[in-house]
């Protein structure tokens, strides 16, 4: 059942004359009625309303649970239900790939998917859904206005009106009132780890100790969200809660389709944000939560005062976010740490090291090599909090320890000037934060760990394509990964679908589309070498030069390597002053400034700093630096290599699942509620390839599956002979004779699969099957659905054609 308007159809496949402008107009007409979800077949388009919409509460979960698709309007719960039912019915792993620009609503979309799946799976109390929900059923794809809207809309976290959150973190010392005094560094308590606790190692698998209930797994999945956002999200100029890392969460299911485990894979943490943010941006949320959430005694003990007093927090001129309560969010962080099993001692040591990072950022250097420290107070605080000697950390920052030779290596310290020492200071801060991040991710995985090869639903949430006033190595890496994800989308929704028709012997005329493989090869190619490989080669042979000189060498090699030109690469200057190159990405042109490209790509931590941290009196700190510095046989891998490796692994994991797509769209760049800028939306419609997707869907088939599986399921419809028919022809003949609503031409038989043209045909078959196998259940389902639809419409308000948003 499609709710058809002249403008604003539920499924863009139904548009009579599809074009980029027509698709934009259809989306605008729906947005004008406060309808933010639209389908292209199985692909969901979600437009960020930047405001509260009451469309994701318990009544909507009930409405979409068990829905077949034709009886409900487009919704993120519709897609989540489809993924979950395919997991249960077909026994195949599923993944949800969410893409879009920064601020388009990807993070909240990911949380809504997880919320629905955990609610409808066995063990919940809402006929499969969670009835403990209060009023927090807001839907805003914008995750910025408050932590209330950042929480899962149907979990008992924080209500929009501002009641208490998840509690005051019982058992956590130091989480209460505000206010702090600053003085000389006192003796630090809580230095000792839990007695007998072995050091935690980075990475690796995790082994669950003893059985864990389904409800505990669900609690870990949901409670870990505010913790991951605290350590991995930050305010940017485009998004107040931007994910500054990529996350792929796989929920593992048992034979009852109940969640029994999970694993989080993370990549591309924006470590540089620890030391630098652009104007009007913030550092990671956790720093502000720490300052505003710890009690006065702990703040005094850690030397914490207002964010303006710390260089790492004040340089951007922004320390607060409107309607965000950092102190209350800190309580959620502590509660999540309890849930995933981080001990009280380790929690305090984590907070202590985070405070130490802020003091590290206040260390100032001056003069030629070896640089002198201008403010002894900052290094005393940093050393005390990190559990090391102040003179040792000073020596580690203004001297770079390098090794020459191989069999008989010689170690010697090279004095560093003020600029070089500052770079080493920032490298220390970024590494400390990165290793705390890895530790927390590993603890979450330990809390969910499960061995074996179970079916999964994976949800990918990664920061979107980025274009800033100044784009550096971080944006280069982010946009590369987005190119790879776009390649997957093209492969599976356009090229893959057309290739399948040819392989199955279906009569098909190919539809042309832009293939961004040429851009991926430009960045990662081997022959000729792509930009990343040119960068790796430069870093490998020019390790003894200063950062600016190495960057110049990189530009020289890049200009030489592409002297014949490339359709998607532009370099305006080709002399020694060249500092920029432009890539024409699938989403548009981006100009990258190469300053510190090579330094960031090396991603090395100097031996002197490692030795200093290994001398820490904190057991937690010692466990974060397990390196064997005596083993220097193999060259360290670069950041670019790790990113290519991670992207390849991610693509492999996604390709092993049945994909579902959510394409998030920003209606405007000002985060203005219910404002739709047509030109801005049409640009996204173009580069997301929505028109090509519509054309393929209109000309192709809505459903396909292997013949045996199809017949095993729908062969049960045949009367008077129950069971599987002999072949597809017999089934189609039965449909021709018994089902007048279905045109037999809807079915096309391939070599190994059967294809069905329209989704309505599949909906009719599913409804007939349920009516036959469970007539009483079918009757109750229809009755329940009508009631839930009535309640949902009553709460959300029926959509009228009255203008509700600003269309530009």
Secondary structure as GFF3:
##gff-version 3
##sequence-region A 1 808
A	DSSP	three_ten_helix	12	14	.	.	.	ID=ss1
A	DSSP	alpha_helix	20	32	.	.	.	ID=ss2
A	DSSP	beta_strand	37	40	.	.	.	ID=ss3
A	DSSP	beta_strand	43	47	.	.	.	ID=ss4
A	DSSP	alpha_helix	58	64	.	.	.	ID=ss5
A	DSSP	alpha_helix	76	90	.	.	.	ID=ss6
A	DSSP	beta_strand	94	99	.	.	.	ID=ss7
A	DSSP	alpha_helix	106	120	.	.	.	ID=ss8
A	DSSP	alpha_helix	147	150	.	.	.	ID=ss9
A	DSSP	alpha_helix	214	232	.	.	.	ID=ss10
A	DSSP	beta_strand	233	234	.	.	.	ID=ss11
A	DSSP	beta_strand	242	243	.	.	.	ID=ss12
A	DSSP	beta_strand	246	253	.	.	.	ID=ss13
A	DSSP	beta_strand	259	267	.	.	.	ID=ss14
A	DSSP	three_ten_helix	271	274	.	.	.	ID=ss15
A	DSSP	alpha_helix	285	293	.	.	.	ID=ss16
A	DSSP	alpha_helix	296	301	.	.	.	ID=ss17
A	DSSP	three_ten_helix	307	309	.	.	.	ID=ss18
A	DSSP	alpha_helix	311	314	.	.	.	ID=ss19
A	DSSP	alpha_helix	326	340	.	.	.	ID=ss20
A	DSSP	alpha_helix	344	360	.	.	.	ID=ss21
A	DSSP	beta_strand	365	366	.	.	.	ID=ss22
A	DSSP	beta_strand	372	373	.	.	.	ID=ss23
A	DSSP	alpha_helix	376	386	.	.	.	ID=ss24
A	DSSP	alpha_helix	390	398	.	.	.	ID=ss25
A	DSSP	beta_strand	399	404	.	.	.	ID=ss26
A	DSSP	beta_strand	410	415	.	.	.	ID=ss27
A	DSSP	alpha_helix	418	448	.	.	.	ID=ss28
A	DSSP	beta_strand	455	461	.	.	.	ID=ss29
A	DSSP	alpha_helix	473	490	.	.	.	ID=ss30
A	DSSP	pi_helix	491	495	.	.	.	ID=ss31
A	DSSP	alpha_helix	496	503	.	.	.	ID=ss32
A	DSSP	alpha_helix	517	524	.	.	.	ID=ss33
A	DSSP	alpha_helix	531	541	.	.	.	ID=ss34
A	DSSP	alpha_helix	547	561	.	.	.	ID=ss35
A	DSSP	beta_strand	569	570	.	.	.	ID=ss36
A	DSSP	beta_strand	580	585	.	.	.	ID=ss37
A	DSSP	beta_strand	588	593	.	.	.	ID=ss38
A	DSSP	alpha_helix	597	602	.	.	.	ID=ss39
A	DSSP	alpha_helix	607	614	.	.	.	ID=ss40
A	DSSP	alpha_helix	619	624	.	.	.	ID=ss41
A	DSSP	alpha_helix	639	655	.	.	.	ID=ss42
A	DSSP	beta_strand	658	665	.	.	.	ID=ss43
A	DSSP	beta_strand	675	676	.	.	.	ID=ss44
A	DSSP	alpha_helix	678	687	.	.	.	ID=ss45
A	DSSP	alpha_helix	690	699	.	.	.	ID=ss46
A	DSSP	beta_strand	703	706	.	.	.	ID=ss47
A	DSSP	alpha_helix	707	714	.	.	.	ID=ss48
A	DSSP	three_ten_helix	715	717	.	.	.	ID=ss49
A	DSSP	alpha_helix	728	738	.	.	.	ID=ss50
A	DSSP	three_ten_helix	744	746	.	.	.	ID=ss51
A	DSSP	beta_strand	747	749	.	.	.	ID=ss52
A	DSSP	beta_strand	753	756	.	.	.	ID=ss53
A	DSSP	alpha_helix	759	773	.	.	.	ID=ss54
A	DSSP	alpha_helix	775	796	.	.	.	ID=ss55
A	DSSP	beta_strand	806	807	.	.	.	ID=ss56
###
